[in-house]
């Protein structure tokens, strides 16, 4: 009897262990450091949404030296978060990035200027120094300047581009008239540094007619040919969007989950709560499915600009609804 009981218990333990090992591993590379910009993924992991889909998801924070597309191409991640301008430019260079879902509906990118510089509209840009992020983040800016017909070569009729670090120092130290900011992050860093909203002039890309899609979910095209991988992505997107909608509805709690996952300890509760409130405005209206009209607008924006467009031809196969069609039904 004891032998039978022992055998049954061993079998039960083995069965539990086999189920525990059965979770499919997914590695997610973020575009930037741990912050509320990525709250939906941290929420999905914390609340067990990934576990419910039989997924074991590793979330890898990014940083100034991390290029998500390179990580993906090198096999360092299964899926990445990237902006569409960067993804399409990378695809044109031969890396088969494909958008499988689009949690962000609106753009949070801005150019923020000191009012005292006299910059009141885009026609005041020539002759100014503008801070610009690179590493794939420069494409929306370059497209905008091209459409305005403003050279970025530092000439008298053009602008001088200051390669901006991922901080707001150039504006605070008056090294640049305007700098790149996001509605949910750097803009508030300027405010926290002591400048008031009345001392600033902001140009939101969304309002300038050059808004491009940000923070989409991308994988390598060839990987989608594997039915098992595609199935993992269906479950990943479904759980991730559940995380995003939970974060929208519970912004303060979502910010707390982000803070719990910030190994660097660099984030503050005040900043993350504020960021989550702004991020919720950008994800609002999206169920995760890419709107073809938003895609076409992004492509059209990137192809404008005379002799130096960000992309030179309309991409083919750069996005698919196959994953969201199954994930969101």
N, C-alpha and C positions, 0 to 999 in steps of 0.2 A: 504493500500500500504506500509506504514511504517512498519507495522507488518510483512508483507511478506519479505520486504528487511532485516529487523532485523533477521528474521528466516533464510533467505538464508545466511546471513553473519555468523550467529552462526554455521550453518551447515558447511560452508566453513572452519571456524576456527577449528571446531571439526575434520574435515577431515584432515586438515594439521597436527593437533596435533596427530591424530591416525597414520599418516604416519611417523611423527617424532619419535613416540614411537615404531615403528615397527622394527627399526634397531636391528639386532641381536648382542648381546653383546659377545665379546671375550676378555678373559684376557690372556695376553702374559707375561710370566716370562723370563726375560733375564738371561744370564749366568753371566753377570758382570755389572758394572756401565754404565751409559749413556755415550757412546762414539761411534766413527765411525765404530767400529766392528759391530754395529747393525743399521747402517745408513739406510738400506733398509726398515726397519720397521717404523722408524721415518719419512722417506720420504713418504712412503705409506699413513701414517696418515696425514702428512702436506699437501700433494698434493691432498688429497681427494680420493685416490685410494680405501681405505677401504670403504669410504662413498659410492662410486660408486657401491660397491658390497653389499650395505645395511648392513654394519657392523659398530659397535661401538666398537673400539678396545682400550683396556686399556693396556698400556705398562708399566710393572713393572721392574724397574732397579734391578739388582742383587747387590752382594757385597760379602765380605769375609765370612759373616755368612749366606749366602743364598745358599742352595743346591737345584737347580731347580727340580731335580727328587723328592725330599721330598715335595717341594711345590705342585707339580703336584699330587703326591699320596695322599696328605692331602686335596686336593680339593681347593687349593689356586690359581690355574690357570687352564685354559683350554688347554694351549699349552705352551711348553717351548723350549728354545734354549739350546742345550747341545752338548758335544763332544761325538762321537760314542764309544770310549773306556769306558767312564763313563757310557753311556747308556746301553751298552751290559753287563758290569759288574753288573749294577743295575738289569737288566732283569734276569740275571742268579740267582740273589738273591731273585727273586720272584715278582718284580715290573714290570708289563707288559708294558714297554715303547716300542713304535713303531715309527720308522722314517717314516714320511709321505712326506718329501721333503728335499733336500740337496743343499742349496744355495752356500755353499763353496765347491769348486772343489779341491783346493790344501791346504796343511798344512802350517801354518805360524810358527810352533814351532821350536825353536832352543835351543842349549846349547851354551852359550857365555862365553869365557874364556879370561883371561888376557894373552897376549902373553908372558909376562915376567915369567910366571909360568913354561914355558917349555912344556905346553900341545900343541902338534902339530897334533896329530891324536888320535883316540879312544884307541889305544894301550897304550897311556900315561895316561889313566884314573886311573888305579890301584894306590892306595896310595893317591889319591886326595880327596878333599872335594868338593862335588857337590851340589849346591842348587837346590832343587826340590819343585815344588808346590804340594800340596795335595788336598783334597776335590774332588777326582775323576780325577784331572789333572796329577796324578803321573803315571797312567797306561802306557802311551806311553814310558816314561822313564824306568820304571821297565821292560817292554817288551824288550826294546833295550838292557839294561844291561844283561838280561837273554840270549838274543841271542848272545851277545859277550862273555858270560861265565864269567862275572864279578860279584862277590857277592856284595851285597849292605849292608853288615853287619859291615863295618868298619875294616875288617881284612886286613893284609898287602897286599894280592893279590886282595883285593876288594876296594870299594870306601866307603867313609863316606858320608852319606846323611844328608845334612842340610835342615831341614824343612824350606823352604823359604817363607817369607811373600810375599805379592803381591807388592814388590818393588825391587830395585836393590842394596840395601845397602850392602848385603854380598859381592858383587864384589867390590864395591867402597871402603869398609872398609877392604878388603882383608881377610874376614872371610871364603871365599870359593874361590877355583881356577876357578870354572865355575858356572854359574847360569842359570836357565831357563829364556828364553826370547821369545817374539813373534816378528816376523819380523816387525809388525806394531806398537809395543808399547814399551816394556821394552828396547829393543835394542837402540832405539832412546833416551830413558831416560838416558842411559849410555853415549851416545854421548853428550847429553845436559849437563851432569854433568862434562864434561871436557876431557874425554878420546877420543882418535881419533880412526878411523877405523883401522889404522895401528897398534894400540896397542892391538887389539882384534883378537881372532880366533873364528870363528863361525862354528858350526856343525848343518846344517839344517836337520831336521828329514826327509824331503822330499828327500834329497840327500843321506841319510844314509840307505835307503831301509826300513825304519820303519815308513813311513808316514801313519798316520791314519786320518780318516775323522773328521773334526771339524765343529762346528756350524751348526748342522742339526736341523730340526723342528720335535719335538716329541710330541706325545699325548699318552694317556692310551688306550691300546688295546680294552678294553671293551666299551669305549666311541664310538668307530668307528662302533659298532653294531647299534647305533642310527642313522637312516638315516638323521635326521635333523642336528645332530652334524656333520656328514660326509659332508653334503652339506655346512655347515658353513666353514669347513676346506678347501673345494675346493675353495670357494670364498676368504678365507684368504690367501691361498697359491698363488692364481692368483694375488691378489693385492700386496702381499709381493714381489713377483718376479718382478712385474712391478716397484715397489719401488727400488729394487736392480739394475735393469738395468738402471733406471733413475740415480741412484747414481753413477754407473760406468761411465756413459756418462757425468755427471755433478759433479765431485768430490768436487770441492770447494764449490759449492752451497749446496751439501749434507752435507758437514762438517758444514756449517752455520746452517742448520736445526738441526743438532745434538746439536750444541751449544745452540740454542734457547730452546732446551728441557732439558738442563743440569741444574736441579734445584740446584745442589750443587755449581755451579760456579767454580768447580775445574779444568775444562778443558780450554786449551788455543787454540786460533785460529791456531797458527803455528802447534801445535801438532796434532790437529784434521784434518787439511788439509793433513798433511804428512801421518797420519794414514789412511785416506780415500784413498789416492793414493796407499798405500800398500794393503789395503783390496781389492781394485778393481782387483789386480793381483790374489787374491785367489778366488774371485767369478767368474772371467773370465772363460768362457768355460762351465758354468753351466746354464741351463735354469730352474733349480729347481728339475729336475728329478734325482733321485739317480742312478748312474752308477753301475750296478751289479758288474763290475770288481773292482771298488773302494771299494765296500762293501766286496767282497771276500778277497781283499788284506788286508783290515783292520782286518777282522776276523782271517786270517792266521797269521798276525803279532801278534795278541793278544794271539793266542793259542800256539805260540812258547815260548820256555824258559824252557825246561826240566821239572823239578818237580814243578815249581811254575809259571804256566802261568796265565795271567790275567783272561781268561775264559777257562773253562775245556772242553767244548764241543761246537760244532757248534750250534748257536742259530737257532731256528725255529720261523718264524713269526715276526722277529725283524724289518722288514721294509715292506712297501707296496707301490706299484705304483698306487693303486686305486685312490688316491687323485690327484696326478699329471697327471694321464691319462686324467682326466676330466678337471683339471684346465688349462692345457697347450695345449689342442687341438684347 
